[in-house]
Amino acid sequence: MEKTTIKLKISEILFEVLEHNNFEIRDELTARDVDGWDSLSHMIIITQIEENFGIKFKLRDLNKLKNMGSLVQVIESKL
């Protein structure tokens, strides 16, 4: 799956969970950059990503997540 497709799916998940699209998907994007992305919504986002991509994150995968770019890389490695 291409990175642009992965980012598009992530963007759709973020919009659904956060109920807004006041953000731009870029590799440097972090939760701090997005209104409403708190610890609870983070867990919902991770769960939605797992379901939508048919993957399961391990703790070491989650520890690698620093920004959107690293999230895309982890998803790519699991597909």
N, C-alpha and C positions, 0 to 999 in steps of 0.2 A: 504494500500500500504506500502511495506517495505521501510525502510530508504535507503537501497542501491539502490532501484529503483528510489526513489525520487532524490537521489544524482546524479544518472546517467542521469536522465532527465534534471536536473539543469546544469550538465556539458555540455550536448548537446546544451542547450540554450546559455550558456556562449560562447561556441565555435562559434556558429552561429552569435551571436551579436558582439563579440570581434574579430572574425576572427583569432583566434589562440588558442592553448591549452597549453600554457606555464605556467600551474598552476596545482596544485594537490588539488582535492576536499577533504578537511578535515574540521572538525568542527571549527577550529580556523581561517580558511581562511576569510579575509576581503577584501573589494574592494581595499584597499591600497596595498595589496599583489599582485595584478594582473595588469599588464600593460594594459593601455587603458580603465580601468574601472573607468570612470569619472561620473559626475552627469547626463549627458545626456544618456550615455549608461546604467546607473543604472535604469533610468526610462523605457528604452526599455526592459531591463532584467525583471523588475517587471511586465511589461505588458505582455511579452512573457510567464512568469511563470503563470500568471493568465489565459491566453488563453490555455496553454498546460495542466494545471491541472484542468481547469474548475472551478476556484475559484475567489473570489474577496477579495482583502485586504481592510481592514478599516484602518483609520489613526492610531488607537491604535495598530494594527498589525504591521504596518510599524515602529512604534516607538520601538517595541520590537526587531527589527532586529539589532543585534550587530555583528554577524558573520554567517558563513554558518550553524553552528549547530542550531542557533536560527531560521534561515530561514526554515530549515528542520522541526523543531518543529512546527512552525506556519502553514506550509503547511499540516503537519500531522493532526493538530487539525481541519483543514478545510475540510479534506477529509472524 
